[in-house]
């Protein structure tokens, strides 16, 4: 199992590409990061953190479980709709 790691995140802003690269070089090797360029503000937005891989595996497993639950619910709803459609066909008055 995975050891519990305190998740720390930080947001940084850099005004130039050189400044952005310098900030990335300051990160620890095990840190994750994401960089986006904001053209409206003309700056780089940097997210950095230390999410362990177990965090992502747990998130994926949770989403997979949620997808299975949703598919079961869709199937159940489809069965109810089919039942209503069949009932309405049976109860439809016949034309003389």
N, C-alpha and C positions, 0 to 999 in steps of 0.2 A: 504494500500500500504506500501511498505518498505521505511524506511528512508535511505537517501543517506549516505553511510559510506565510508570514505576514506580507500581504500584497501592498506594495507602495507604488503610487503613480505620481507623475509630475508632468506639468505642461510648461513648455518653454516656447519662446518666440525669438526668431532671428530675422534680422532685416536684410541680410545678404546671404548668398550661398556659402561664402567662406565662413561667416559666423555660424551658420547652420552646421557645417561640417565640423567646425571646432567644438560645438556643443555635443555633437555625436561622439567625437573622440573622447570626451570626458566621461562617457557612460561606462559602466562595468560591463565586462564581456558577457555576463549572463542576462543583462537587461534586454528587454524587448523595446522596440521603438517603432513609431510611424511618423512620417513627415508628409504634410500637405502644404501646398503653396496657395495662399489666399491672394488672388490677383486683385481683389478689391482693396485690401489693406497693403498690398505689395510687401508681404512678409511670409516667412515660413513658420508654420505651427508644428511643433514637435511634441508628441506624446511619448513618454518613456515610462517603463515600469518593469516589474519583475514577476509577471504572472508565470507560475510554474506550469509545465506541460499538463500535469494532472488536472489543473483548472480547466483547460480546454477539453480534455477527454471527458470530464464530468459534464461540461456544458453540452458536448455533442451527444452524450448518452441521455441527458435530460431532454434534449430536443427530439431525439429519436423516439423516446417514450411518448412524448407529446404528439408526435406525428402518428404513432400507432393508435393512441387514444382518439385522435381526430378522425382517422380513417374508420375506426369502429363506429364512431358517432355518425359519420356520413352514411355508412352502410345501414345503420339502424334507422336513420331518417329516410333513406331510400326505400327500405322495407315498409315503413309506415305510409309513405306516399303511394307505393304500389298497392298496398292494402286498400287505401281510400279510393284509388282509381278503380280497382276491381269491384269494390262495394258500390260505387256510383254507377258502374256499367250494369250491375245486376239489378239495381233499384230504378234504373231509368225506365220511364213508362214507354210501353210499346205503342207504335203508331198503328191506328186501325185502318 
